């Protein structure tokens, strides 16, 4: 199932950013933007006026320095410099809250959107690469925000002001050379920077690839050790790093080319204009102060102009970094609540699949006309070979996917007509592979209901028969479980999963091969806990070991996406069909394991 993505460019990314810069419903932040811009304009006006004070001081000293020291001009010059710095810092102080708010809202929007995307997206994702895309995008935000608002527009304004001053004060030749130089500089900068974008994008791709491989390898640390493949992992990672290095060299080389070209353009302009000014002084048309004024104006022009090149590069690179992050926000969620979706509330907690068909890809149908109904309070089990579609039933019930055809109802409510949140609140699951958060045991149990009290957490642990084990640990409920719960055994993780499901207190339970990966002794203990939890609850058990579901009210045999048999354990054995064959095979395997165990013990 393909996710629909909008094609994005720098303008699309900029518009998305501006929405966060001028946030709806946040008048205080808008006021801050206006105040910050006001401080910026005041600082720019002072900055352009400062060279005139400098000129006045030079002319005063050059005429007859012995008469009087131009104290007033010098003091005014100093105060102007202080005011310029003060308004610049005040601008940053006022704007920082706007920038941080924008970063926070974009990060939260991206995180929230990722959780709202369908399971299909997350099955295809690479966690390491995804985290790096978000990290780079958030990091680029403040840079782009500050530069777009406080550098690009103000620098263009300063260029115009200086050009006008040169024209009015010194004539059209000065203004023309300045205008041509600035135009050539901007064109050269933008053209080369746009050309360099390909190297930045390629660097990002290689960086994402390297990060993905590193995180994937570390997450599978044990597997790497099992197969003694450390050297293989080092080589895979180094290949990505070498590719990144190659692109980084191209990026830096092109940057050097850009800097040299910019310096050459500025150098020619400075030589031309300062030569004209020097000639004017020698002819008596200009004063020494005028010569200094021209030099100072050029410095004040080319410093921000040089910074404009840097700013454009940074903004362009920042937009590239942010592009992928905003692309995530344009990925459509395949499973959505319908308009005016209802809260699931029903006196009848039965579950019914009615002529359900489903496929992940059009050429591979998983479920074919599946129909069954679990009466409220009863336990139904689903068995069948791998790939028959058992786990797909669970995903459809949770609405991780929508059925291609047919309907799934809880009571009289079609799950498509209720909110996903209320639907999932009504269902509790104990999966085959219990993945825990890298936090404490208490946190992982409380995850079933984050607002639960400590006493409720302990009660849930008692019912799951794990409280005594937790109490035997030095840190008790504060014991860390490690990443993905690797510090706990399979049985301990399953009990934690049962405890948090008990704490959730759902009306419907789903056990997805919850004991298939456990040894026989642990399986019996966990099975006893599951039976206690599922009393008087509507329960769907997806089972691998048939011995765990002999007491189910009904057993469904699924094969190639179709229910081929249905009945109680004894009824299915009497039919001597698919179920009976599976039962005999498992019993034979069990007897073989028992005999092998006796031989090994002798």
Order of alpha helices (4+ residues) and beta strands (2+ residues): alpha-alpha-alpha-alpha-alpha-alpha-alpha-alpha-alpha-alpha-beta-beta-beta-alpha-beta-beta-alpha-beta-alpha-alpha-alpha-alpha-beta-alpha-beta-beta-beta-alpha-alpha
